[in-house]
Amino acid sequence: MRAGFTLWFTGLSCSGKTTISRLVEAALRAQGLPVEVLDGDVVRQNLSQGLGFSKADRDANIQRIAFVSKLLTRNQVVTLVAAISPYREARELSRKEIGRFVEVYVKCPLEICIARDVKGLYKKALGGAIPYFTGISDPYEEPLEPEMVIETNRETPEESTAKVLRGLQNLGFLA
């Protein structure tokens, strides 16, 4: 019997959420599992157009992602969410709504995220051009008890991916 679940990657912008989620996606597809990735940037373009970055808008965005994740999970799809999701309360509400939920904290120091930023968003935020930027002018609330922590400044993407896959096995989500 196969059961869907949601693997929720949370962390600062440029911490490695999308990179690791795509590698995990490939590994799970190789095992024959149905997988969908809900990337924060893609969701904003397609499902959350018109929302800004105030706390209320960010919470609404996360609620939409959680709703889609719940539907996919309920239909036996492994759902990988790669979204900053900066507020603990919104992540906890997502956990309750989805049920089969695994939180992965993609931990990376702010200075490394800034150095990785090819889009120049941190530079703009530090210059005051982007208000409510997570980690700069808006808080990121680190998870208190995530099921997994990967440290993308200390691990290669492949090591982080292997760590996630081992964690899923240890939690009973993968054989």
Number of C-alpha atoms within 10 A of each C-alpha: 3 10 14 22 24 27 24 28 27 29 25 26 23 23 25 24 27 22 15 25 26 17 16 23 21 14 15 16 14 10 11 9 18 16 21 19 20 20 19 20 13 13 19 17 11 8 14 19 10 9 15 14 17 13 13 11 14 19 20 17 24 24 17 17 23 24 15 16 30 24 14 20 24 17 13 16 20 26 25 26 26 28 24 24 25 24 19 14 13 18 20 14 15 22 18 13 15 21 14 18 21 21 20 23 24 27 22 19 12 16 9 13 20 17 12 15 14 10 9 11 16 25 14 13 17 13 10 13 12 16 15 16 21 21 17 15 13 14 13 18 16 17 22 8 10 14 16 16 19 22 17 22 15 11 12 12 19 14 15 22 21 16 16 21 17 14 18 17 12 11 12 9 17 15 8
